Amino acid sequence: MQRLQMFLRSPRGQRIVDQGRHQMAKPENQARARRLFSKLQGRKRY
């Protein structure tokens, strides 16, 4: 977990986060993400 936090704080990690935010600003990608999350929620095992 610490390594991931360190990576996300690095310049390369920040660039990747910014690219992800830019992609998620597009409506078609938001719809794709919603479909994926709803599909994953339907697969919960108890």
mmCIF file of the N, C-alpha and C atoms, coordinates in Angstrom:
data_MODEL
# 
_entry.id   MODEL 
# 
loop_
_atom_site.group_PDB 
_atom_site.id 
_atom_site.type_symbol 
_atom_site.label_atom_id 
_atom_site.label_alt_id 
_atom_site.label_comp_id 
_atom_site.label_asym_id 
_atom_site.label_entity_id 
_atom_site.label_seq_id 
_atom_site.pdbx_PDB_ins_code 
_atom_site.Cartn_x 
_atom_site.Cartn_y 
_atom_site.Cartn_z 
_atom_site.occupancy 
_atom_site.B_iso_or_equiv 
_atom_site.pdbx_formal_charge 
_atom_site.auth_seq_id 
_atom_site.auth_comp_id 
_atom_site.auth_asym_id 
_atom_site.auth_atom_id 
_atom_site.pdbx_PDB_model_num 
ATOM 1   N N  . MET A 1 1  ? 0.823   -1.176  0.000   1.00 0.00 ? 1  MET A N  1 
ATOM 2   C CA . MET A 1 1  ? 0.000   0.000   0.000   1.00 0.00 ? 1  MET A CA 1 
ATOM 3   C C  . MET A 1 1  ? 0.876   1.251   0.000   1.00 0.00 ? 1  MET A C  1 
ATOM 4   N N  . GLN A 1 2  ? 1.962   1.212   0.755   1.00 0.00 ? 2  GLN A N  1 
ATOM 5   C CA . GLN A 1 2  ? 2.866   2.359   0.812   1.00 0.00 ? 2  GLN A CA 1 
ATOM 6   C C  . GLN A 1 2  ? 3.521   2.617   -0.537  1.00 0.00 ? 2  GLN A C  1 
ATOM 7   N N  . ARG A 1 3  ? 3.882   1.540   -1.217  1.00 0.00 ? 3  ARG A N  1 
ATOM 8   C CA . ARG A 1 3  ? 4.523   1.693   -2.531  1.00 0.00 ? 3  ARG A CA 1 
ATOM 9   C C  . ARG A 1 3  ? 3.559   2.333   -3.518  1.00 0.00 ? 3  ARG A C  1 
ATOM 10  N N  . LEU A 1 4  ? 2.287   1.957   -3.437  1.00 0.00 ? 4  LEU A N  1 
ATOM 11  C CA . LEU A 1 4  ? 1.285   2.536   -4.315  1.00 0.00 ? 4  LEU A CA 1 
ATOM 12  C C  . LEU A 1 4  ? 1.110   4.025   -4.026  1.00 0.00 ? 4  LEU A C  1 
ATOM 13  N N  . GLN A 1 5  ? 1.049   4.388   -2.757  1.00 0.00 ? 5  GLN A N  1 
ATOM 14  C CA . GLN A 1 5  ? 0.924   5.798   -2.391  1.00 0.00 ? 5  GLN A CA 1 
ATOM 15  C C  . GLN A 1 5  ? 2.129   6.597   -2.874  1.00 0.00 ? 5  GLN A C  1 
ATOM 16  N N  . MET A 1 6  ? 3.310   6.028   -2.721  1.00 0.00 ? 6  MET A N  1 
ATOM 17  C CA . MET A 1 6  ? 4.522   6.715   -3.184  1.00 0.00 ? 6  MET A CA 1 
ATOM 18  C C  . MET A 1 6  ? 4.483   6.910   -4.696  1.00 0.00 ? 6  MET A C  1 
ATOM 19  N N  . PHE A 1 7  ? 4.037   5.887   -5.419  1.00 0.00 ? 7  PHE A N  1 
ATOM 20  C CA . PHE A 1 7  ? 3.945   5.985   -6.871  1.00 0.00 ? 7  PHE A CA 1 
ATOM 21  C C  . PHE A 1 7  ? 2.950   7.068   -7.282  1.00 0.00 ? 7  PHE A C  1 
ATOM 22  N N  . LEU A 1 8  ? 1.796   7.104   -6.629  1.00 0.00 ? 8  LEU A N  1 
ATOM 23  C CA . LEU A 1 8  ? 0.778   8.086   -6.987  1.00 0.00 ? 8  LEU A CA 1 
ATOM 24  C C  . LEU A 1 8  ? 1.224   9.518   -6.706  1.00 0.00 ? 8  LEU A C  1 
ATOM 25  N N  . ARG A 1 9  ? 2.132   9.688   -5.769  1.00 0.00 ? 9  ARG A N  1 
ATOM 26  C CA . ARG A 1 9  ? 2.660   11.025  -5.465  1.00 0.00 ? 9  ARG A CA 1 
ATOM 27  C C  . ARG A 1 9  ? 3.791   11.428  -6.410  1.00 0.00 ? 9  ARG A C  1 
ATOM 28  N N  . SER A 1 10 ? 4.357   10.466  -7.116  1.00 0.00 ? 10 SER A N  1 
ATOM 29  C CA . SER A 1 10 ? 5.470   10.759  -8.018  1.00 0.00 ? 10 SER A CA 1 
ATOM 30  C C  . SER A 1 10 ? 4.955   11.490  -9.266  1.00 0.00 ? 10 SER A C  1 
ATOM 31  N N  . PRO A 1 11 ? 5.846   12.148  -9.994  1.00 0.00 ? 11 PRO A N  1 
ATOM 32  C CA . PRO A 1 11 ? 5.425   12.848  -11.225 1.00 0.00 ? 11 PRO A CA 1 
ATOM 33  C C  . PRO A 1 11 ? 4.762   11.909  -12.243 1.00 0.00 ? 11 PRO A C  1 
ATOM 34  N N  . ARG A 1 12 ? 5.307   10.706  -12.383 1.00 0.00 ? 12 ARG A N  1 
ATOM 35  C CA . ARG A 1 12 ? 4.720   9.747   -13.327 1.00 0.00 ? 12 ARG A CA 1 
ATOM 36  C C  . ARG A 1 12 ? 3.329   9.320   -12.861 1.00 0.00 ? 12 ARG A C  1 
ATOM 37  N N  . GLY A 1 13 ? 3.180   9.077   -11.568 1.00 0.00 ? 13 GLY A N  1 
ATOM 38  C CA . GLY A 1 13 ? 1.884   8.697   -11.018 1.00 0.00 ? 13 GLY A CA 1 
ATOM 39  C C  . GLY A 1 13 ? 0.862   9.804   -11.184 1.00 0.00 ? 13 GLY A C  1 
ATOM 40  N N  . GLN A 1 14 ? 1.277   11.048  -10.966 1.00 0.00 ? 14 GLN A N  1 
ATOM 41  C CA . GLN A 1 14 ? 0.381   12.187  -11.138 1.00 0.00 ? 14 GLN A CA 1 
ATOM 42  C C  . GLN A 1 14 ? -0.066  12.312  -12.590 1.00 0.00 ? 14 GLN A C  1 
ATOM 43  N N  . ARG A 1 15 ? 0.834   12.048  -13.528 1.00 0.00 ? 15 ARG A N  1 
ATOM 44  C CA . ARG A 1 15 ? 0.502   12.109  -14.954 1.00 0.00 ? 15 ARG A CA 1 
ATOM 45  C C  . ARG A 1 15 ? -0.560  11.059  -15.289 1.00 0.00 ? 15 ARG A C  1 
ATOM 46  N N  . ILE A 1 16 ? -0.408  9.859   -14.739 1.00 0.00 ? 16 ILE A N  1 
ATOM 47  C CA . ILE A 1 16 ? -1.367  8.785   -15.000 1.00 0.00 ? 16 ILE A CA 1 
ATOM 48  C C  . ILE A 1 16 ? -2.726  9.123   -14.393 1.00 0.00 ? 16 ILE A C  1 
ATOM 49  N N  . VAL A 1 17 ? -2.738  9.681   -13.190 1.00 0.00 ? 17 VAL A N  1 
ATOM 50  C CA . VAL A 1 17 ? -3.982  10.084  -12.540 1.00 0.00 ? 17 VAL A CA 1 
ATOM 51  C C  . VAL A 1 17 ? -4.679  11.169  -13.362 1.00 0.00 ? 17 VAL A C  1 
ATOM 52  N N  . ASP A 1 18 ? -3.912  12.132  -13.849 1.00 0.00 ? 18 ASP A N  1 
ATOM 53  C CA . ASP A 1 18 ? -4.483  13.208  -14.664 1.00 0.00 ? 18 ASP A CA 1 
ATOM 54  C C  . ASP A 1 18 ? -5.070  12.664  -15.968 1.00 0.00 ? 18 ASP A C  1 
ATOM 55  N N  . GLN A 1 19 ? -4.384  11.705  -16.588 1.00 0.00 ? 19 GLN A N  1 
ATOM 56  C CA . GLN A 1 19 ? -4.910  11.094  -17.812 1.00 0.00 ? 19 GLN A CA 1 
ATOM 57  C C  . GLN A 1 19 ? -6.223  10.375  -17.530 1.00 0.00 ? 19 GLN A C  1 
ATOM 58  N N  . GLY A 1 20 ? -6.284  9.689   -16.401 1.00 0.00 ? 20 GLY A N  1 
ATOM 59  C CA . GLY A 1 20 ? -7.511  8.985   -16.023 1.00 0.00 ? 20 GLY A CA 1 
ATOM 60  C C  . GLY A 1 20 ? -8.661  9.950   -15.794 1.00 0.00 ? 20 GLY A C  1 
ATOM 61  N N  . ARG A 1 21 ? -8.383  11.057  -15.132 1.00 0.00 ? 21 ARG A N  1 
ATOM 62  C CA . ARG A 1 21 ? -9.428  12.070  -14.914 1.00 0.00 ? 21 ARG A CA 1 
ATOM 63  C C  . ARG A 1 21 ? -9.908  12.653  -16.235 1.00 0.00 ? 21 ARG A C  1 
ATOM 64  N N  . HIS A 1 22 ? -8.971  12.883  -17.142 1.00 0.00 ? 22 HIS A N  1 
ATOM 65  C CA . HIS A 1 22 ? -9.324  13.435  -18.449 1.00 0.00 ? 22 HIS A CA 1 
ATOM 66  C C  . HIS A 1 22 ? -10.215 12.451  -19.218 1.00 0.00 ? 22 HIS A C  1 
ATOM 67  N N  . GLN A 1 23 ? -9.870  11.159  -19.153 1.00 0.00 ? 23 GLN A N  1 
ATOM 68  C CA . GLN A 1 23 ? -10.675 10.154  -19.845 1.00 0.00 ? 23 GLN A CA 1 
ATOM 69  C C  . GLN A 1 23 ? -12.054 10.004  -19.217 1.00 0.00 ? 23 GLN A C  1 
ATOM 70  N N  . MET A 1 24 ? -12.139 10.097  -17.894 1.00 0.00 ? 24 MET A N  1 
ATOM 71  C CA . MET A 1 24 ? -13.431 9.929   -17.221 1.00 0.00 ? 24 MET A CA 1 
ATOM 72  C C  . MET A 1 24 ? -14.336 11.145  -17.391 1.00 0.00 ? 24 MET A C  1 
ATOM 73  N N  . ALA A 1 25 ? -13.807 12.244  -17.915 1.00 0.00 ? 25 ALA A N  1 
ATOM 74  C CA . ALA A 1 25 ? -14.639 13.416  -18.189 1.00 0.00 ? 25 ALA A CA 1 
ATOM 75  C C  . ALA A 1 25 ? -15.506 13.192  -19.429 1.00 0.00 ? 25 ALA A C  1 
ATOM 76  N N  . LYS A 1 26 ? -15.166 12.192  -20.240 1.00 0.00 ? 26 LYS A N  1 
ATOM 77  C CA . LYS A 1 26 ? -15.927 11.914  -21.458 1.00 0.00 ? 26 LYS A CA 1 
ATOM 78  C C  . LYS A 1 26 ? -17.161 11.088  -21.114 1.00 0.00 ? 26 LYS A C  1 
ATOM 79  N N  . PRO A 1 27 ? -18.336 11.505  -21.599 1.00 0.00 ? 27 PRO A N  1 
ATOM 80  C CA . PRO A 1 27 ? -19.583 10.799  -21.272 1.00 0.00 ? 27 PRO A CA 1 
ATOM 81  C C  . PRO A 1 27 ? -19.589 9.323   -21.667 1.00 0.00 ? 27 PRO A C  1 
ATOM 82  N N  . GLU A 1 28 ? -18.995 8.973   -22.803 1.00 0.00 ? 28 GLU A N  1 
ATOM 83  C CA . GLU A 1 28 ? -19.014 7.562   -23.226 1.00 0.00 ? 28 GLU A CA 1 
ATOM 84  C C  . GLU A 1 28 ? -18.200 6.695   -22.269 1.00 0.00 ? 28 GLU A C  1 
ATOM 85  N N  . ASN A 1 29 ? -17.115 7.241   -21.727 1.00 0.00 ? 29 ASN A N  1 
ATOM 86  C CA . ASN A 1 29 ? -16.315 6.481   -20.767 1.00 0.00 ? 29 ASN A CA 1 
ATOM 87  C C  . ASN A 1 29 ? -17.025 6.380   -19.419 1.00 0.00 ? 29 ASN A C  1 
ATOM 88  N N  . GLN A 1 30 ? -17.768 7.404   -19.038 1.00 0.00 ? 30 GLN A N  1 
ATOM 89  C CA . GLN A 1 30 ? -18.546 7.347   -17.805 1.00 0.00 ? 30 GLN A CA 1 
ATOM 90  C C  . GLN A 1 30 ? -19.600 6.249   -17.904 1.00 0.00 ? 30 GLN A C  1 
ATOM 91  N N  . ALA A 1 31 ? -20.270 6.160   -19.053 1.00 0.00 ? 31 ALA A N  1 
ATOM 92  C CA . ALA A 1 31 ? -21.292 5.126   -19.249 1.00 0.00 ? 31 ALA A CA 1 
ATOM 93  C C  . ALA A 1 31 ? -20.650 3.740   -19.207 1.00 0.00 ? 31 ALA A C  1 
ATOM 94  N N  . ARG A 1 32 ? -19.495 3.600   -19.819 1.00 0.00 ? 32 ARG A N  1 
ATOM 95  C CA . ARG A 1 32 ? -18.791 2.310   -19.820 1.00 0.00 ? 32 ARG A CA 1 
ATOM 96  C C  . ARG A 1 32 ? -18.414 1.907   -18.390 1.00 0.00 ? 32 ARG A C  1 
ATOM 97  N N  . ALA A 1 33 ? -17.951 2.861   -17.600 1.00 0.00 ? 33 ALA A N  1 
ATOM 98  C CA . ALA A 1 33 ? -17.571 2.580   -16.210 1.00 0.00 ? 33 ALA A CA 1 
ATOM 99  C C  . ALA A 1 33 ? -18.798 2.195   -15.390 1.00 0.00 ? 33 ALA A C  1 
ATOM 100 N N  . ARG A 1 34 ? -19.922 2.894   -15.602 1.00 0.00 ? 34 ARG A N  1 
ATOM 101 C CA . ARG A 1 34 ? -21.148 2.543   -14.861 1.00 0.00 ? 34 ARG A CA 1 
ATOM 102 C C  . ARG A 1 34 ? -21.599 1.125   -15.175 1.00 0.00 ? 34 ARG A C  1 
ATOM 103 N N  . ARG A 1 35 ? -21.530 0.746   -16.461 1.00 0.00 ? 35 ARG A N  1 
ATOM 104 C CA . ARG A 1 35 ? -21.920 -0.628  -16.841 1.00 0.00 ? 35 ARG A CA 1 
ATOM 105 C C  . ARG A 1 35 ? -20.999 -1.643  -16.175 1.00 0.00 ? 35 ARG A C  1 
ATOM 106 N N  . LEU A 1 36 ? -19.707 -1.374  -16.158 1.00 0.00 ? 36 LEU A N  1 
ATOM 107 C CA . LEU A 1 36 ? -18.751 -2.294  -15.551 1.00 0.00 ? 36 LEU A CA 1 
ATOM 108 C C  . LEU A 1 36 ? -19.014 -2.439  -14.054 1.00 0.00 ? 36 LEU A C  1 
ATOM 109 N N  . PHE A 1 37 ? -19.220 -1.309  -13.354 1.00 0.00 ? 37 PHE A N  1 
ATOM 110 C CA . PHE A 1 37 ? -19.455 -1.368  -11.912 1.00 0.00 ? 37 PHE A CA 1 
ATOM 111 C C  . PHE A 1 37 ? -20.753 -2.098  -11.590 1.00 0.00 ? 37 PHE A C  1 
ATOM 112 N N  . SER A 1 38 ? -21.795 -1.863  -12.377 1.00 0.00 ? 38 SER A N  1 
ATOM 113 C CA . SER A 1 38 ? -23.057 -2.549  -12.100 1.00 0.00 ? 38 SER A CA 1 
ATOM 114 C C  . SER A 1 38 ? -22.914 -4.051  -12.366 1.00 0.00 ? 38 SER A C  1 
ATOM 115 N N  . LYS A 1 39 ? -22.134 -4.393  -13.376 1.00 0.00 ? 39 LYS A N  1 
ATOM 116 C CA . LYS A 1 39 ? -21.893 -5.802  -13.678 1.00 0.00 ? 39 LYS A CA 1 
ATOM 117 C C  . LYS A 1 39 ? -21.124 -6.464  -12.521 1.00 0.00 ? 39 LYS A C  1 
ATOM 118 N N  . LEU A 1 40 ? -20.125 -5.769  -12.002 1.00 0.00 ? 40 LEU A N  1 
ATOM 119 C CA . LEU A 1 40 ? -19.342 -6.316  -10.890 1.00 0.00 ? 40 LEU A CA 1 
ATOM 120 C C  . LEU A 1 40 ? -20.168 -6.410  -9.611  1.00 0.00 ? 40 LEU A C  1 
ATOM 121 N N  . GLN A 1 41 ? -21.060 -5.469  -9.373  1.00 0.00 ? 41 GLN A N  1 
ATOM 122 C CA . GLN A 1 41 ? -21.902 -5.507  -8.183  1.00 0.00 ? 41 GLN A CA 1 
ATOM 123 C C  . GLN A 1 41 ? -22.852 -6.697  -8.239  1.00 0.00 ? 41 GLN A C  1 
ATOM 124 N N  . GLY A 1 42 ? -23.267 -7.086  -9.418  1.00 0.00 ? 42 GLY A N  1 
ATOM 125 C CA . GLY A 1 42 ? -24.153 -8.231  -9.576  1.00 0.00 ? 42 GLY A CA 1 
ATOM 126 C C  . GLY A 1 42 ? -23.480 -9.557  -9.281  1.00 0.00 ? 42 GLY A C  1 
ATOM 127 N N  . ARG A 1 43 ? -22.173 -9.569  -9.222  1.00 0.00 ? 43 ARG A N  1 
ATOM 128 C CA . ARG A 1 43 ? -21.406 -10.819 -9.021  1.00 0.00 ? 43 ARG A CA 1 
ATOM 129 C C  . ARG A 1 43 ? -20.970 -11.019 -7.588  1.00 0.00 ? 43 ARG A C  1 
ATOM 130 N N  . LYS A 1 44 ? -21.489 -10.255 -6.649  1.00 0.00 ? 44 LYS A N  1 
ATOM 131 C CA . LYS A 1 44 ? -21.076 -10.384 -5.247  1.00 0.00 ? 44 LYS A CA 1 
ATOM 132 C C  . LYS A 1 44 ? -21.374 -11.778 -4.714  1.00 0.00 ? 44 LYS A C  1 
ATOM 133 N N  . ARG A 1 45 ? -20.438 -12.293 -3.958  1.00 0.00 ? 45 ARG A N  1 
ATOM 134 C CA . ARG A 1 45 ? -20.617 -13.594 -3.308  1.00 0.00 ? 45 ARG A CA 1 
ATOM 135 C C  . ARG A 1 45 ? -20.671 -13.382 -1.819  1.00 0.00 ? 45 ARG A C  1 
ATOM 136 N N  . TYR A 1 46 ? -21.575 -14.053 -1.169  1.00 0.00 ? 46 TYR A N  1 
ATOM 137 C CA . TYR A 1 46 ? -21.709 -13.908 0.282   1.00 0.00 ? 46 TYR A CA 1 
ATOM 138 C C  . TYR A 1 46 ? -21.380 -15.189 0.988   1.00 0.00 ? 46 TYR A C  1 
# 
